[in-house]
């Protein structure tokens, strides 16, 4: 019984390590995608970052229930939220920074992600932030949360 128990522990550790490594690889890939924006990255380039073939990357993403296009959209979504909350770029500039050729394409994508337009999201974000933290500015949030 002890041998079986140790075998199960070893299996779980290997499996968890494998999951952790997968998460790290996905995180690295997403970081690289975000850094490449506004230039929309290609699958071949991303595979090169991980030193694997394009097909291996596709299989890896599929085994993690995602695809390359979804990772690109997740990066765009995260950055769009950040840019809208910072309120330093207009909607057209944000669309350009995220690699959208047309502002209307960005607005359509953002609405599918958030359920509202970028302008409405920005309004709601600034209202929520100013109510929560009177006198709040981006600089004070960076100090409070240790972000850049």
MODELLER restraints for C-alpha pairs under 7 A, 6 or more apart:
rsr = mdl.restraints
at = mdl.atoms
rsr.add(forms.Gaussian(group=physical.xy_distance, feature=features.Distance(at['CA:29:A'], at['CA:46:A']), mean=6.86, stdev=0.5))
rsr.add(forms.Gaussian(group=physical.xy_distance, feature=features.Distance(at['CA:30:A'], at['CA:71:A']), mean=6.36, stdev=0.5))
rsr.add(forms.Gaussian(group=physical.xy_distance, feature=features.Distance(at['CA:30:A'], at['CA:75:A']), mean=6.60, stdev=0.5))
rsr.add(forms.Gaussian(group=physical.xy_distance, feature=features.Distance(at['CA:33:A'], at['CA:41:A']), mean=6.28, stdev=0.5))
rsr.add(forms.Gaussian(group=physical.xy_distance, feature=features.Distance(at['CA:33:A'], at['CA:72:A']), mean=6.44, stdev=0.5))
rsr.add(forms.Gaussian(group=physical.xy_distance, feature=features.Distance(at['CA:34:A'], at['CA:75:A']), mean=5.52, stdev=0.5))
rsr.add(forms.Gaussian(group=physical.xy_distance, feature=features.Distance(at['CA:37:A'], at['CA:97:A']), mean=6.60, stdev=0.5))
rsr.add(forms.Gaussian(group=physical.xy_distance, feature=features.Distance(at['CA:37:A'], at['CA:98:A']), mean=5.62, stdev=0.5))
rsr.add(forms.Gaussian(group=physical.xy_distance, feature=features.Distance(at['CA:37:A'], at['CA:99:A']), mean=5.97, stdev=0.5))
rsr.add(forms.Gaussian(group=physical.xy_distance, feature=features.Distance(at['CA:38:A'], at['CA:96:A']), mean=6.53, stdev=0.5))
rsr.add(forms.Gaussian(group=physical.xy_distance, feature=features.Distance(at['CA:38:A'], at['CA:97:A']), mean=4.79, stdev=0.5))
rsr.add(forms.Gaussian(group=physical.xy_distance, feature=features.Distance(at['CA:38:A'], at['CA:98:A']), mean=4.71, stdev=0.5))
rsr.add(forms.Gaussian(group=physical.xy_distance, feature=features.Distance(at['CA:38:A'], at['CA:99:A']), mean=3.94, stdev=0.5))
rsr.add(forms.Gaussian(group=physical.xy_distance, feature=features.Distance(at['CA:39:A'], at['CA:99:A']), mean=5.66, stdev=0.5))
rsr.add(forms.Gaussian(group=physical.xy_distance, feature=features.Distance(at['CA:40:A'], at['CA:99:A']), mean=5.86, stdev=0.5))
rsr.add(forms.Gaussian(group=physical.xy_distance, feature=features.Distance(at['CA:43:A'], at['CA:54:A']), mean=6.43, stdev=0.5))
rsr.add(forms.Gaussian(group=physical.xy_distance, feature=features.Distance(at['CA:43:A'], at['CA:68:A']), mean=6.66, stdev=0.5))
rsr.add(forms.Gaussian(group=physical.xy_distance, feature=features.Distance(at['CA:44:A'], at['CA:54:A']), mean=5.45, stdev=0.5))
rsr.add(forms.Gaussian(group=physical.xy_distance, feature=features.Distance(at['CA:47:A'], at['CA:53:A']), mean=5.71, stdev=0.5))
rsr.add(forms.Gaussian(group=physical.xy_distance, feature=features.Distance(at['CA:47:A'], at['CA:54:A']), mean=5.27, stdev=0.5))
rsr.add(forms.Gaussian(group=physical.xy_distance, feature=features.Distance(at['CA:47:A'], at['CA:57:A']), mean=5.87, stdev=0.5))
rsr.add(forms.Gaussian(group=physical.xy_distance, feature=features.Distance(at['CA:58:A'], at['CA:67:A']), mean=6.93, stdev=0.5))
rsr.add(forms.Gaussian(group=physical.xy_distance, feature=features.Distance(at['CA:61:A'], at['CA:67:A']), mean=5.32, stdev=0.5))
rsr.add(forms.Gaussian(group=physical.xy_distance, feature=features.Distance(at['CA:76:A'], at['CA:98:A']), mean=5.84, stdev=0.5))
rsr.add(forms.Gaussian(group=physical.xy_distance, feature=features.Distance(at['CA:80:A'], at['CA:94:A']), mean=6.82, stdev=0.5))
rsr.add(forms.Gaussian(group=physical.xy_distance, feature=features.Distance(at['CA:83:A'], at['CA:89:A']), mean=6.81, stdev=0.5))
rsr.add(forms.Gaussian(group=physical.xy_distance, feature=features.Distance(at['CA:83:A'], at['CA:94:A']), mean=6.80, stdev=0.5))
rsr.add(forms.Gaussian(group=physical.xy_distance, feature=features.Distance(at['CA:84:A'], at['CA:122:A']), mean=5.27, stdev=0.5))
rsr.add(forms.Gaussian(group=physical.xy_distance, feature=features.Distance(at['CA:85:A'], at['CA:122:A']), mean=5.97, stdev=0.5))
rsr.add(forms.Gaussian(group=physical.xy_distance, feature=features.Distance(at['CA:85:A'], at['CA:125:A']), mean=6.04, stdev=0.5))
rsr.add(forms.Gaussian(group=physical.xy_distance, feature=features.Distance(at['CA:85:A'], at['CA:126:A']), mean=6.73, stdev=0.5))
rsr.add(forms.Gaussian(group=physical.xy_distance, feature=features.Distance(at['CA:86:A'], at['CA:138:A']), mean=6.45, stdev=0.5))
rsr.add(forms.Gaussian(group=physical.xy_distance, feature=features.Distance(at['CA:92:A'], at['CA:103:A']), mean=5.53, stdev=0.5))
rsr.add(forms.Gaussian(group=physical.xy_distance, feature=features.Distance(at['CA:95:A'], at['CA:103:A']), mean=5.52, stdev=0.5))
rsr.add(forms.Gaussian(group=physical.xy_distance, feature=features.Distance(at['CA:95:A'], at['CA:106:A']), mean=5.53, stdev=0.5))
rsr.add(forms.Gaussian(group=physical.xy_distance, feature=features.Distance(at['CA:100:A'], at['CA:106:A']), mean=5.97, stdev=0.5))
rsr.add(forms.Gaussian(group=physical.xy_distance, feature=features.Distance(at['CA:107:A'], at['CA:117:A']), mean=6.16, stdev=0.5))
rsr.add(forms.Gaussian(group=physical.xy_distance, feature=features.Distance(at['CA:107:A'], at['CA:118:A']), mean=6.37, stdev=0.5))
rsr.add(forms.Gaussian(group=physical.xy_distance, feature=features.Distance(at['CA:110:A'], at['CA:117:A']), mean=6.48, stdev=0.5))
rsr.add(forms.Gaussian(group=physical.xy_distance, feature=features.Distance(at['CA:110:A'], at['CA:118:A']), mean=6.44, stdev=0.5))
rsr.add(forms.Gaussian(group=physical.xy_distance, feature=features.Distance(at['CA:111:A'], at['CA:117:A']), mean=5.08, stdev=0.5))
rsr.add(forms.Gaussian(group=physical.xy_distance, feature=features.Distance(at['CA:130:A'], at['CA:136:A']), mean=5.95, stdev=0.5))
rsr.add(forms.Gaussian(group=physical.xy_distance, feature=features.Distance(at['CA:142:A'], at['CA:148:A']), mean=5.73, stdev=0.5))
